[in-house]
Amino acid sequence: MKTTGIIAEYNPFHNGHMHQIETIRRQTDTDIIVVVISGDFVQRGTPAFTDKYLRTAMALANGADFVFELPVIYAASSAGLFALGGTALLESLGFVDSICFGSECNNITVLKQAADILLNGGSQFNSSVSQFVQSGISYPMAQNMAIQKHFPGIADKICQEAARPNNILGIEYLKALELLKSSITPYTIQRCDSGYNSQDYSLNNDKFISAAAIRNAFTKEEEPLNSVSSFVPSSTLDILSQNKDRININENMFSGVLYYKLREIACNCSDKEAVQRLAGFLDVSEALAGRIIKNICNYNTFSGFVQTLKTKQYTYSRVCRSLIHILLDIRTDSYNIKLPLSNGNILNPLQVTPYARLLGINKEKSYILKEIKNTVLVTKTADATRLFQNSSILKQHGLENFAEKTFQKDIFAADLYRVISNQGNNPCPDEYRAGVIIK
């Protein structure tokens, strides 16, 4: 029995995702495909295009057997934490043999070389990264500059690949597997579209475009479903067509609540104290916090404020994530692991993701759930607290309160998304009423 894991967002599910699942089954004779997906907020620091339940239904309709939710403290965070959270969840299930991810280079050897350097580069390498960041350079660029400085023999090859979006995530998956001392085997397949960040939905490269391009069509076209119909499976098109009140959710819908949160912090203390409070949120440096306080009088919309705040050092995505962390109260102490991560950390997957919340299942494969013995399986929201507090494995590691705190952040994020994204008579399901989707 072979089981392959995928960590994804499906924001929304498109032909490239279907190609990945079909390729996995064709090339590896995989029996079971397990997907870990972001919940209602995604890694680029925005709300998901549509809610996790519709995206789960899309995944099940196109070959996934199990869909689990990635906790929001990882789903809305940097590539390293996103990859670590998803990988730890797959590892904790106990029955996943391999992990497959898309990449631009389709070269697992090069990606492993980059991962090894970033984990084991040594104190001088890490010091160079810190110095470059302090000089005002973004973190990914600082890493590349440090690689060029300390590993000139292979720098050109590594840096070229380490700067591309899916390769970046692939490298982080490989780092996570090493930190977890996982026996899961990684492999990669090549992306087929014009690029992770491509916004062009007019391109037709054998019917593959990015999720970003699909989302862009919904901001530009009067009939977006017609514009993207060639680029998504028929089942996805049906789900989108039947749930028009639950799609095209965007960050500017959250402009008001974000402004309230920022203004509440700014108004109740001095500017210096406000900066210190903001700097307590994940990814919010004192310098970025200072920019937020300085520019809050110019706030108009979520995306407009991001444009105001971004710099060469603070990229658009970094600022988005920082603001989402403020909105969702995600802090450095929201984690049970020491940040930043280094190869000196040997992690128990439960320290990272202390439960596995099931969103969807192929009922013909349900028997495999009996193999889950090393984590807490959550299938019903109302049962979560009892499961955490009664779990012997969580008690053994003192993690029951961490599990509860992490799960409550998931519920808060989902409730906020549900209320703000409710555009009509077909709202996103309530967390306590939505059940596991069964195919």
N, C-alpha and C positions, 0 to 999 in steps of 0.2 A: 504494500500500500504506500504510494508516494503522495506526499502533500507539499504543495508549494505555496508560499506566502507572498502577498503583494501589499505594499503600503501605498496608499493612493488618496486622492481627493475626489476624483470623478466630478469635476466642477464645471460642466456636467460630463457625464459619460459619453464618449465619442468613439469613432471608428478606430482610432489609435489604441484605445483601451481594449476594445474587442480584439484587435490584432494581437495584442500582448497575451490575452487569455488563450486565444486560439493557437498562438505559437508555442506557449508553454505546454499545452496538451499535445500538440503535434511533435514537438522535439524531445519531450521528456517522459511521455507516457504518464503524466501526472493523473492521479485518481481524484484528488481533492484540491480545490483552490480556496485558500483562506485569504480574505481581504481585510486589512485594517484601514478604515477611512476616517478622515477628519469629521468632526461633528458639524456644528453650524458656523464655525469660524475656521478660516484656513490659514495656511502657512505664510501667505503674502500679507497677512495682517488685515483681512477684510472679512465681512460675513460671506458665507457661501452663496453661490448663485441660486441654489435651491436647498431646501432642508435635507437633513441626513436621511430621512425616511424615504423620500423620493429617490435620492441617490443610491440608497440601499436596494430599492426595487429595481433600479436600472442595472445594478451589478448582478443581482440574482437572475434577471431576465437574460443576461448575456454570459452566463457560465460560471459565476462565482457560487461556491457552495456554502460558505459562511462569511458573514460580514460582522466585524467587531468595531466598536467606536474607539478611536484614539482620544484619550483625555484631552480636554481643551488646553491644559497647561503645556502640552506638547504640540497640539495641532496648530496653535496660533503663534508658535515660537520659531526661532532660527532653524536653519537646516540641520544643525547638529542635534538640537533637542528634539526636533520633529523625527529625525531618523532614529535616534536613541529610543524614544517612546514607542514607536512602531515596532522596532526590532525586539525590544524587551517584551512587548505584548506577545509577539509571535513565539519568542523563546519560552515564555511562561506557559503557553498552552501545552507544550510537551510532545506534540505530535507533528510539528512542522519540520520537514527535512531540508527544504531549500527556500531561498528568497530570490525573486526575480525583479529586476528593475530596469527601466529604460535608460539609455544613455546616448549621447551624441557620438561617442567614439566607438562604442561596442568593443572595448578592449579592457577586459578585466585585469590584465597584468599591469597596464599603465595606471588604472584606478587604484590598484593595491599598492603600487609604488608611492603614489601621492598620499594615500591613507597612512602608510608607514612613516613617511616623513612628517606628516602633521601630528602623529601620535608620539613618535620617537625621535623627533628632530633634536632634542636636547635643550639644555638651558640657554645656550647662546642663540639658538634658533628662536626659541620662545621670547627671549629678550629682544631680539630684532623685530619680531612681530609687534610686540608692545610699543617699541620705539616708533615704528612706522605709524601705528594707530595714533599715538600721541601727537604725531606731527600733522594730523588732520586727514589721514588717508583711511578709506573704508577698510574694514577687517579683511574681506576677501583679497583686496589688492595688496594689503600689508603681508598677508601670507605668501602671495606670489613673489613679492619683492624679497622676502626672507628666503624663499626657496632659491631664487636666483643668486642671492648672496652666499648661501652656505652649501648649495648643491649645484654648482655651475655645470657639471658634466651632464646632468639630465634635466636641468631647469627648463630649457626651451620646450621640450616634449611634455613635461609635467604641467607647466604653467599654462600652456595652450589649452590643455584639456581641463585643467582644474578651474578654469574661469567660466565654463559653460554650464548652464543651469542644471540640467539633469545629471551631468557628470559630477557636479558639486554634491548633489543628493546621494549619488552612488558612492562617492568617497565617504560620505558620512555614514552610510549603511555599513560599509566595510569597517570603519572605525568603531561603530557600535558593536558589531559582531566581536571585535577584538576585546573591547572593554567588558563585554558580557562573557567572554571566553566561551562563545557559543559554538556548537557543532553544526549549526545550520550552514549549508553550502550556498554561497552567493553566485549568481550568474546574471548576465546582462543581455538585453537585446537592443538593437538600434532603433531610435525614434524614426518614425516615417514622415512626420510633418515638417513644416518649414521652421520649426523652432518653438520652444516652450513659451517664449514671450511674444511670438508673432501675433499681430493684431489683424492680419489680412485674411478675411474670410472669402476673398475672391479667388485665392489660389486653389488650384485643384490638382494636387499631387497624388493621383490615385485615390482621391476622396479622403485624404488625411489633412486636417488642419488642427491647430492647437485649441485647447479649451478657452484660452484667452481670446482667440479669434471668434469663437462661437459667442462668447459673452459680448464681444464688441459688436457683433451683428444685432444684438438686442438693444443696443444703445443707438444704433444708426438707422435701422430699417423699420419701415412701417409693418412689414410682414416678416419678422425675423425667422419664424419657423420655416417659411419657404426658402429663405436664404441659406439655412444650415441643414436642410433636409438630406442633402447628399453626404453630409459629413458625420452623421450620427446613425446608429442602428435604428431600425424601424420601431423597436420597442421603446427606445429612448424618445423618439419623436412622438409616439403615442402618449407616453407619460407626461411629456412637456405640454402637449396639446390639450390633455384632459385636466391639467392643473395650472392653468395660466395665472391664477391668483397666488401661486406659491413659487413662482420663478422670477428671475431677473431682480433678485434682492441685491442691493449694493450699499456701499459704505455711507453714502450721503443720506440714506434713510435714518442713520444713527447720528446725524449731525447734532440734533437737539440734545440728546441724552449725553453725548460726549461733552458738549459745551457746558452743560449743567455740572458734570463731574469736575471738569477743569476749573470752572468758575467757583465752585464750592471750595475747592482747595485753595485757590488764589485769594478769595475774599476773607477767609477765616484766620489768616495769619499774615505775617510780614512776607515780603518777597523772598527774603533769605530762607525763612522757614518753609515757604511754599516750594522752593527749589529742593530743599532737603526732603520734603514729603514726596515730591514727584520722583526724586532719585531713588526712592525705595522700591519703585516698580521695575520689573524685569526689563532690561535693555535701555532704561532711561538713565543716561549719564547726567552728571551735574550740569555739564555744558548744554546738553539737549533740554534739560529741565529749565535752565535759564532762558533758552530760546522760546520755550513754551510760555513762560511767564511774561517775557518781554513782548511777545507778539499776540497775546490772547485778546488784546483790544482790536485786533484785525481779523478775528475769527469770523468766517462766513459759513463754510461747509466743512465737512470732514476732509474731503479731497483737496479743497482749497487751502485748508490749514496745513495739510501735508506739504503742498507745494511751497508754502511760506517757510516751513521749517527745514526742508531738506537742503543739504549742502553736499559738497564733495565727499565729506566723511559720513554724513548721515543720509543714506540713500532713501529713495521713496519707500521701498519696502520696509527698511529698518524703522523709519518714522511711523509707518502704518502699524507695524507690530507694537511699537512702543505705545501708541495711543490706544490700541486694543487692550494691551496689558493694563493700562490705567483704567479703561472702561470696565474690564472684567476682574480687576483687583488681583492680577497675577504678579507676584513678587518673587524675588530670589528665594525667600524662605518658603515659597509654595512647594518647593521640591524637597525630597528626602535624600538628595545627593549633593555633593560638594561641587560648586561651579566656580571657575570653568573646569571642564573635564580634562583629564590628562591620563596617560597610560598607567600612572601610578594607581589609578582607581580601578579596582576589580569589583564589578557590580553584580549584585543579585538582581535578577530582573524584577522581583517584587519591590525592590527599593525604588524602581523607576515607575512601573505600572502595577499597582497592587491588586488589580482586578481586571476581568475581561468582560466588558458589557456587550452582550450579543444583540445585534440589530436585525439580522436576517439569517435565514437558514434554508437550505435545500433539504426538505424533510427526508429524502431518501438517504442522506448522509448523516442524519442526526445521531446515529450510533456512535460516531467518533467523539461526541461530547463526553462519553464515559471515560475517555483517556485524560481528561483535564483533572489533574490531581494537585498541581503545584501553584494554583492561583484560585481566586474566588470568581466563579461564573455568575454574572448578574443577568437575569432574563426579565426581571420585573423590578421597576424602580422602587416600589413600596417595600420590597424585601431587602434592599441593599444594606441599610443600617444593621439589621439583624444579622445578615450574613457576615458583615465585616466584624462585628463584635463577637460573634460565635466562632469565627474561623481560627482553628488551631494553628494553621500555618502563618497567618498574620500575627497572631499573638506570639508565636515563637520568635518572630523578628521585631516585635513591638511596632507593627505597622497598621494596626486597626484604625487608629485615629487619623493617620495619614491617608488611608483609603477613604475614610468618611469625608475628610476635608476636600480631597481631590474630586470625589464624586459630586459633592455639593457645588463645586465650581462648574462642573458639567451641567448640572441642573439649572443653575443660575444663568449660564450662558445660553442654554436652550430656551429657557423661559423668556429671556430678554429678546432673543431672536424671534421667537414666536409672536410676541406681542407687537413688536415693531414691524415685522414683515407681514402682518395680517392685512391684506389688501382687499379682501372681499368676503365672500361666503364660503370660502374653502380654506380655512386657516390651517397652519401647521399643527399637528397633533400635540396635545398636552403630554408632558413627560410621564405623568402618572396614569394616563389612559392609553397611550400608544403601546401596543404590544410588539413582540418580535414578528417581523414580516416572514411569512412562511411561503415558500414556493412549492 
